[in-house]
Structures are given as structure tokens and as C-alpha cells.
Amino acid sequence: MIRLEKFNRVDYPTLISWVDSPETLMQIAGPTLHFPLTQDQLDQSLRDPNRYPFKVVEVPSQKYIG
């Protein structure tokens, strides 16, 4: 079972650690962000009112899986 939750600043380190290549970043974000992923880029993305970022949480373990 999974749950969607709002993505916010406390989630930055996890996402940044997952993005280990330009190809991975393209798969996650498309051409809007550039490798290496930074907190500044994520801040700018979160300020966009047309974006609705979320994270995927595995309910039993409470771990972020996406």
C-alpha cells in the first residue's frame, strides 16, 4: 500500500541523493531542472503555482519510495 504526500523542503536531501546522473534527473523532472540537482532549483520549482510536487510513501514502512 502506498500514500501520496506533499513534497517539501525537508524532502530535498532524499531526492537529491537519488539523482545520481543527468538521465535520472530527466526521468524525474524532465527538462525543467538541470544536473546536478540543487536546493535552489527545488526552491524555485516549489514556488511555481502550476506545479504540484508529491512524494510516494510506502505505508507499512513509512519510507519514501518515489
Secondary structure, 3 states (H helix, E strand, C coil): CEEEEECCHHHHHHHHHHCCCHHHHHHHHHHHCCCCCCHHHHHHHHHCCCCCCEEEEECCCCEECC
